[in-house]
């Protein structure tokens, strides 16, 4: 039979998109499956989509697309089908009404599934008359306003089934909105087996994931983690996701002085390689319709700490067995639960093993079977056609030309990088790594019989970004006769397991150069970031105060510290300058240096001074750049963020001038000082004029 999923957009990232793709992929092995995406706002989906699935975008909203339809006359008129109290009502229009109606007039679908309230209305009004009509509830009854629920009633009554993701929510719908002709039942979301090995639970990282939205209560998590850090300062928290709360959460992190311990990682897809870097997963949501991230983490072998909110977590987590449930909004309880798992490694490992075992019930196979049983009960594929099936305009997969071969990539514990071909015919000549430097030759690493190529840790790849491509199979006789050389294809990536890069500092040996390779996805393809340095000053904790910034770290490589270090600030540009600040040696190779912020402000040469940080580790020695390269984060700017400091510019009669400015309701003459990591992961200090009002 043909199954059609109607979704707001399949080109973004989020729980509804993820679970729709999971279910569609499982059904695609036995049925014809399409995902109809009302909007297309980027070229390719962020989630990889099985090529057996047909993706049908209806309205192009890509900003740079020649076919952008945001100014289409019908796009400026409100929808006549979507309920006015739908949260995304403003995004729907008479254009979307028409496109949905046109698609289903020719789709020939046997089952049509709507994935949010407005799309349920479309299913009820626009799906083929012969099709089984199903609505999915990815939020909860209580999440929707009374007005929206009232508007939805006639549309829900027109469905054959309405599926929630938790038994608790299904019971509420049955009680509060009886629908005599519509089956109301619960089928959980599905989460496949991770494509990377599960966590070894041996690290010191707690991971959370989800939209940076108020209902996730990340402020509760951050404040709870402050209590954890007070006891276990070696632990860090990573929050993966994006959303409107980012700047608010960043400010709270800065207020609590947690910038060395709590990192906003941004969106990550796929998410499994991030979960397996952790030892514990945590969720502090105010409410959850299901708890997709909990299942994802558990499938990766992590024990979880979760608030006991309605409805999903208590149906997913067995308290005390595979995780710990705590009251909603209770910072102390969250901190206590995290510390319990941090301090009791045997308990953490027992719960992690149980989590992996128990979460298998959410595998797409059993979940898809429940949907297929529902389809059969409702008579899918047996109803009389009211019109002949036709072929709708569609794209296969992501709608773009087929990418290069699909690979998995792993940063190994010994520093090597392994690239494994997935389902690719053998006979590939090799993995080709290219450096942008004209004088740096390509490096080729052969694929073995198992389809794996290994880049040794000591391969000597020059510092910089290496783009990975693949030699095509040997040309046939016809191609050879034409003298054609097949192009090298970029590698499409299923997953990059970066855990080995997190242990790079442990592999550094005294007296040896510092080198590390970090694989990552860049511009949609596989890339390697290589760092190779005879001597390197690795940044550690950075403390930002109102008057000074203190930088700690270690000197590594082919040099040993002699005496106390000196930190140098070297100003870029035509107004080159140099400032020196004596530091303190810590242990055999550590350093701690403080920068009094008044010093670079006092010699400010422009409205935007940029200073590079260097370390002189011995009298007369050449200075060494201070940076952070021995971890798994290639692009550090948005992850390792430090608070800015505002200072009053030092001028004659500065205090009197500031008082006069206040009387005149003008901003005093101030500057902002901020430390950050450059694109090359090296420390930089900026001194910038604040705009005068």
HELIX and SHEET records of a PDB file:
HELIX    1   1 UNK A   15  UNK A   27  1                                  13    
HELIX    2   2 UNK A   73  UNK A   76  5                                   4    
HELIX    3   3 UNK A   89  UNK A   91  5                                   3    
HELIX    4   4 UNK A   94  UNK A  106  1                                  13    
HELIX    5   5 UNK A  117  UNK A  126  1                                  10    
HELIX    6   6 UNK A  146  UNK A  157  1                                  12    
HELIX    7   7 UNK A  167  UNK A  176  1                                  10    
HELIX    8   8 UNK A  214  UNK A  216  5                                   3    
HELIX    9   9 UNK A  218  UNK A  231  1                                  14    
HELIX   10  10 UNK A  246  UNK A  255  1                                  10    
HELIX   11  11 UNK A  272  UNK A  275  1                                   4    
HELIX   12  12 UNK A  292  UNK A  299  1                                   8    
HELIX   13  13 UNK A  312  UNK A  316  1                                   5    
HELIX   14  14 UNK A  331  UNK A  343  1                                  13    
HELIX   15  15 UNK A  345  UNK A  358  1                                  14    
HELIX   16  16 UNK A  359  UNK A  362  5                                   4    
HELIX   17  17 UNK A  364  UNK A  377  1                                  14    
HELIX   18  18 UNK A  477  UNK A  482  1                                   6    
HELIX   19  19 UNK A  499  UNK A  503  5                                   5    
HELIX   20  20 UNK A  504  UNK A  507  1                                   4    
HELIX   21  21 UNK A  597  UNK A  602  1                                   6    
HELIX   22  22 UNK A  654  UNK A  663  1                                  10    
SHEET    1   A 8 UNK A 183  UNK A 186  0                                        
SHEET    2   A 8 UNK A 161  UNK A 164  1                                        
SHEET    3   A 8 UNK A 132  UNK A 137  1                                        
SHEET    4   A 8 UNK A 111  UNK A 114  1                                        
SHEET    5   A 8 UNK A   2  UNK A   9  1                                        
SHEET    6   A 8 UNK A  32  UNK A  40  1                                        
SHEET    7   A 8 UNK A  54  UNK A  60  1                                        
SHEET    8   A 8 UNK A 395  UNK A 396 -1                                        
SHEET    1   B 6 UNK A 262  UNK A 266  0                                        
SHEET    2   B 6 UNK A 236  UNK A 240  1                                        
SHEET    3   B 6 UNK A 205  UNK A 209  1                                        
SHEET    4   B 6 UNK A 280  UNK A 283  1                                        
SHEET    5   B 6 UNK A 303  UNK A 307  1                                        
SHEET    6   B 6 UNK A 323  UNK A 326  1                                        
SHEET    1   C 4 UNK A 452  UNK A 455  0                                        
SHEET    2   C 4 UNK A 417  UNK A 421 -1                                        
SHEET    3   C 4 UNK A 406  UNK A 411 -1                                        
SHEET    4   C 4 UNK A 492  UNK A 497  1                                        
SHEET    1   D 4 UNK A 443  UNK A 445  0                                        
SHEET    2   D 4 UNK A 431  UNK A 435 -1                                        
SHEET    3   D 4 UNK A 464  UNK A 470 -1                                        
SHEET    4   D 4 UNK A 489  UNK A 490 -1                                        
SHEET    1   E 5 UNK A 443  UNK A 445  0                                        
SHEET    2   E 5 UNK A 431  UNK A 435 -1                                        
SHEET    3   E 5 UNK A 464  UNK A 470 -1                                        
SHEET    4   E 5 UNK A 525  UNK A 533 -1                                        
SHEET    5   E 5 UNK A 514  UNK A 522 -1                                        
SHEET    1   F10 UNK A 645  UNK A 648  0                                        
SHEET    2   F10 UNK A 670  UNK A 677 -1                                        
SHEET    3   F10 UNK A 683  UNK A 689 -1                                        
SHEET    4   F10 UNK A 608  UNK A 616 -1                                        
SHEET    5   F10 UNK A 566  UNK A 571 -1                                        
SHEET    6   F10 UNK A 578  UNK A 586 -1                                        
SHEET    7   F10 UNK A 590  UNK A 596 -1                                        
SHEET    8   F10 UNK A 548  UNK A 557 -1                                        
SHEET    9   F10 UNK A 535  UNK A 544 -1                                        
SHEET   10   F10 UNK A 624  UNK A 627  1                                        
END                                                                             
